[in-house]
Amino acid sequence: MKLTPPDLKRFAERCQQRVEAALGRFLASENTLPVQLHQAMRYAVLGGGKRIRPLLVYAAGQASGARQQALDVTACSVECIHAYSLVHDDLPAMDDDDLRRGKPTCHKVYGEAEAILAGDALQALAFSLLAHADMGAIASHRRLQMIELLSQASGSRGMVGGQSLDLAATGKQLDIAELENMHIHKTGALIRASVLLGALCAEKLPEEQKQALDHYGKYIGLAFQVQDDILDVTGNTEQLGKESGADSALNKPTYPSLLGLTGARERALELHQAALDSLDGLDESADPLRWLSRYIVDRAT
């Protein structure tokens, strides 16, 4: 299979349009009481971002034969968790960032207290969608399975736990195993869950295919963070939509600091190849997953 960027662009645009429209429907309007809270939620979620995690939901769903209606709900659920995590990560008590997606961070516009509440509400909305939104013929036991998966990926043994490890590592020297363990949780857990959640939207999911997609998700979750670390060194604020060099300024351990830029790039490509190898048993319906893996290690933002 030859990578053709126009194919990825068309797939991404179609999925981004679907998830943006669905998010606009699921989020309360700006005029709904409490007004400022709902405005902050919409500000944090809509009108920006690459939507990588929703794209992975749609791509894994396509590879598994899932219906679009179920994928729309699932993609929105994952993006709500991601947006909440960004709002909280940007707070002064955490990473203290002023920019996100090229615009002022949520707490800069609405204040710290409202930003915290907006993040809390987005997290609750994510699980409400999986529990109650119309997903077509998805059985209740499958919904419970999806809720369990997302809760584990976003909780103390997943994303939030990884963030805690990241805060504890600031100013310390980690070895590569410790760094990867941190990022398997902080960044990788939600990316890995996005892939499986998309696959679970299918009526039938053979165990062999589930395992293949899970391995794929594990590898690209790490690859995403390696490339993020590289871009923190090589990118600029305008490109990234957030402050470049932030990790270095906070004296955080990164892949380039441990492996050098060349070593970090090699590690990203190793993980990309491992992700592709995981999909060897899947047909061309999994091509968007292959394209996304390549994009993740090639992206400049």
VENJOBEL-V581696 format. One record per backbone hydrogen bond with DSSP energy under -1.0 kcal/mol. NH is the residue of the N-H (numbers start at 1). CO is the residue of the C=O. If there is no record, write none. Layout:
# VENJOBEL-V581696
nh=NH co=CO
nh=NH co=CO
This chain:
# VENJOBEL-V581696
nh=7 co=4
nh=8 co=4
nh=9 co=5
nh=10 co=6
nh=11 co=7
nh=12 co=8
nh=13 co=9
nh=14 co=10
nh=15 co=11
nh=16 co=12
nh=17 co=13
nh=18 co=14
nh=19 co=15
nh=20 co=16
nh=21 co=17
nh=22 co=18
nh=23 co=19
nh=24 co=20
nh=25 co=21
nh=26 co=22
nh=27 co=23
nh=32 co=29
nh=38 co=34
nh=39 co=35
nh=40 co=36
nh=41 co=37
nh=42 co=38
nh=43 co=39
nh=44 co=40
nh=45 co=41
nh=46 co=42
nh=55 co=51
nh=56 co=52
nh=57 co=53
nh=58 co=54
nh=59 co=55
nh=60 co=56
nh=61 co=57
nh=62 co=58
nh=63 co=59
nh=66 co=61
nh=71 co=67
nh=72 co=68
nh=73 co=69
nh=74 co=70
nh=75 co=71
nh=76 co=72
nh=77 co=73
nh=78 co=74
nh=79 co=75
nh=80 co=76
nh=81 co=77
nh=82 co=78
nh=83 co=79
nh=84 co=80
nh=85 co=81
nh=86 co=82
nh=87 co=83
nh=88 co=84
nh=89 co=85
nh=90 co=86
nh=91 co=88
nh=94 co=91
nh=95 co=89
nh=96 co=91
nh=97 co=90
nh=100 co=103
nh=102 co=241
nh=103 co=100
nh=105 co=98
nh=109 co=105
nh=110 co=106
nh=111 co=107
nh=115 co=111
nh=116 co=112
nh=117 co=113
nh=118 co=114
nh=119 co=115
nh=120 co=116
nh=121 co=117
nh=122 co=118
nh=123 co=119
nh=124 co=120
nh=125 co=121
nh=126 co=122
nh=127 co=123
nh=128 co=124
nh=129 co=125
nh=130 co=126
nh=131 co=127
nh=132 co=128
nh=133 co=129
nh=143 co=139
nh=144 co=140
nh=145 co=141
nh=146 co=142
nh=147 co=143
nh=148 co=144
nh=149 co=145
nh=150 co=146
nh=151 co=147
nh=152 co=148
nh=153 co=149
nh=154 co=150
nh=158 co=155
nh=159 co=153
nh=161 co=155
nh=162 co=158
nh=163 co=159
nh=164 co=160
nh=165 co=161
nh=166 co=162
nh=167 co=163
nh=168 co=164
nh=169 co=165
nh=171 co=251
nh=172 co=169
nh=179 co=175
nh=180 co=176
nh=181 co=177
nh=182 co=178
nh=183 co=179
nh=184 co=180
nh=185 co=181
nh=186 co=182
nh=187 co=183
nh=188 co=183
nh=191 co=187
nh=192 co=188
nh=193 co=189
nh=194 co=190
nh=195 co=191
nh=196 co=192
nh=197 co=193
nh=198 co=194
nh=199 co=195
nh=200 co=196
nh=202 co=199
nh=210 co=206
nh=211 co=207
nh=212 co=208
nh=213 co=209
nh=214 co=210
nh=215 co=211
nh=216 co=212
nh=217 co=213
nh=218 co=214
nh=219 co=215
nh=220 co=216
nh=221 co=217
nh=222 co=218
nh=223 co=219
nh=224 co=220
nh=225 co=221
nh=226 co=222
nh=227 co=223
nh=228 co=224
nh=229 co=225
nh=230 co=226
nh=231 co=227
nh=232 co=228
nh=233 co=230
nh=234 co=230
nh=235 co=231
nh=240 co=236
nh=241 co=237
nh=245 co=232
nh=249 co=245
nh=250 co=246
nh=251 co=248
nh=252 co=247
nh=258 co=254
nh=259 co=255
nh=260 co=256
nh=264 co=260
nh=265 co=261
nh=266 co=262
nh=267 co=263
nh=268 co=264
nh=269 co=265
nh=270 co=266
nh=271 co=267
nh=272 co=268
nh=273 co=269
nh=274 co=270
nh=275 co=271
nh=276 co=272
nh=277 co=273
nh=278 co=274
nh=279 co=276
nh=280 co=277
nh=282 co=279
nh=286 co=283
nh=287 co=284
nh=290 co=286
nh=291 co=287
nh=292 co=288
nh=293 co=289
nh=294 co=290
nh=295 co=291
nh=296 co=292
nh=297 co=293
nh=298 co=294
nh=299 co=295
